[in-house]
Amino acid sequence: MADPKSYIIESLDTGLRLMRLFLTHDTLSVTDAARELDVARSTAHRVLSTLEARGFATRDTSGRGYSAGPELVTLGRPAGYGPGIGARLRVVLDAAATATGETVSTAALIGDQVIITDGRESPHPVRAVLETGRAQPAHATSAGKVLLAQLTAEQVCALYPEERLPGLTSRTLVSRTALLSELAAIRALGRADSAGESVRGMDAVAVPLAGNSWRDRLALMASMPADRGGEPELARHAAALRKAAALLPPPSS
């Protein structure tokens, strides 16, 4: 039987190896990529440019490096799944549910969608329903917005190449300009709110939970009927979520 390595297409192999580097590097310069792959700078530049053209890489804010593009983020395995992280999140979700009395959930960003990975449902007769596994447009949810706020403006624009955004309700942000402005405010505040933006009559607040890069970031969100939301309740719930998030055990080595 022929050696499988004899069929390797060198340029494709270089591109695939470069894509793997984004699993361990938030940004890569051409020099970094050339050194890590042991190829010429010209080769690294051509491969990065090709990945950028296909959406697998995007320029970072400096213009001198590259970050994971929307296509690569979409293909990435969602954070928050698997027995290891599930066990670690249990204490966080239990504490958040007790402190807020509302439906709480964890969420991961996959492309321009946010996916609910786990949660606890409120004991109130009228409550937000927990829908684990449900995907929603990230720009219309508090969890999605708090995760988008951890991306660069360039990465957000790559995810949303058009100015017009889809609206779910009359309160949904429907322009990329408005979204970028709100994300800047979220970065400063450290929390994201949603007042009927994804579901009429439902409010939510979210804070960052875990992760230092796009590969493993999670949000912690509390959702409730609007008559139990609004300020200052959302601010109070945000504080409770932050305290619960601080209880997340470190990953086992």
DATAKA-V100338 format. One record per pair of residues at least 6 apart in sequence whose ideal C-beta (glycine too) atoms are under 6 Angstrom apart, sorted by the first residue. I is the first residue (numbers start at 1). GAP is how many residues later the second one is. D is the distance in Angstrom with one decimal. If there is no record, write none. Layout:
BEGIN
i gap d
I GAP D
I GAP D
END
This chain:
BEGIN
i gap d
14 33 5.5
15 32 5.1
17 20 5.7
18 15 5.8
18 29 5.3
21 7 5.9
21 15 5.7
22 46 4.4
26 187 5.0
27 33 4.9
27 38 4.4
27 40 5.2
28 37 5.9
28 38 5.2
29 35 5.9
29 36 4.5
30 11 5.6
30 14 5.1
30 15 4.9
33 11 4.0
34 7 4.6
34 10 4.0
48 9 5.8
48 18 5.3
51 6 3.9
55 14 4.8
55 15 5.5
55 16 3.9
56 13 4.8
56 15 4.8
56 16 4.7
57 9 4.4
57 12 4.7
58 9 5.5
58 11 4.4
58 96 5.8
58 97 5.8
58 100 4.5
59 95 5.9
60 7 4.9
61 91 5.2
67 88 6.0
68 146 5.7
69 89 5.8
70 41 5.7
70 88 5.0
70 89 4.8
73 38 5.8
73 141 5.5
74 36 6.0
74 37 3.8
78 30 4.4
78 32 5.5
78 37 5.6
79 29 4.4
79 137 4.7
79 139 5.2
80 26 5.2
80 28 4.8
80 37 3.2
80 138 5.2
81 36 6.0
88 161 5.1
89 17 5.9
89 29 5.7
91 156 5.2
92 152 5.1
92 155 5.5
92 156 5.2
93 11 5.9
93 27 5.1
95 149 4.0
95 152 5.6
96 8 4.3
96 145 5.6
96 148 3.8
97 7 5.0
97 23 3.9
99 141 3.8
100 122 4.7
100 137 4.9
100 140 5.2
102 20 4.8
102 120 4.7
102 122 4.3
103 18 5.1
103 19 4.4
103 24 5.5
103 25 4.1
103 27 5.4
103 120 4.9
104 15 5.7
104 16 5.3
104 118 5.1
105 11 5.0
105 14 3.2
105 116 5.3
106 11 4.9
106 12 4.9
106 112 5.2
106 114 5.9
107 7 4.9
107 9 5.3
107 36 3.8
107 112 4.8
108 7 5.3
108 9 5.5
108 110 5.8
109 29 5.9
109 38 4.0
112 26 5.4
112 47 4.7
113 22 4.4
113 25 6.0
114 22 5.6
114 24 4.5
114 27 5.4
114 29 5.3
114 30 3.6
115 20 5.1
116 15 5.9
116 16 5.3
116 18 5.3
119 11 4.6
121 9 4.4
126 99 5.5
128 74 5.8
128 95 3.6
128 96 5.9
136 62 5.7
138 6 2.9
138 10 5.5
139 26 5.5
139 34 5.6
139 40 5.2
140 28 4.9
140 32 4.8
140 57 4.9
140 58 4.4
141 53 5.6
141 57 5.0
142 50 4.4
142 51 5.6
142 52 4.0
142 62 4.2
142 63 5.5
142 64 3.9
142 79 5.7
143 63 4.3
143 76 4.0
143 78 4.2
145 41 5.9
145 47 4.0
146 46 3.9
146 60 4.4
146 62 5.9
146 73 4.9
147 70 5.8
147 72 5.2
148 8 5.8
148 35 5.7
149 34 4.5
149 37 4.1
149 38 5.0
150 67 5.9
153 27 6.0
160 16 4.9
163 12 5.8
163 13 5.0
165 9 5.1
167 7 4.6
168 30 5.3
169 27 5.7
169 31 5.2
171 25 4.7
171 26 4.9
172 25 4.8
173 6 5.0
186 6 4.7
191 14 5.9
191 16 5.1
191 47 4.3
192 14 5.1
193 12 5.2
193 41 5.4
194 10 4.5
195 8 5.3
201 25 5.1
203 21 5.8
203 23 5.0
203 26 2.8
204 17 5.6
204 19 4.2
205 17 5.7
205 29 4.3
205 32 5.2
205 33 5.0
206 13 4.6
206 15 3.9
207 13 5.6
207 31 5.8
207 34 4.7
207 35 5.4
209 9 4.3
209 10 5.8
209 11 4.2
209 36 4.9
210 8 4.8
210 38 5.8
211 6 3.5
211 7 5.8
220 21 5.0
220 25 5.3
222 15 4.6
END
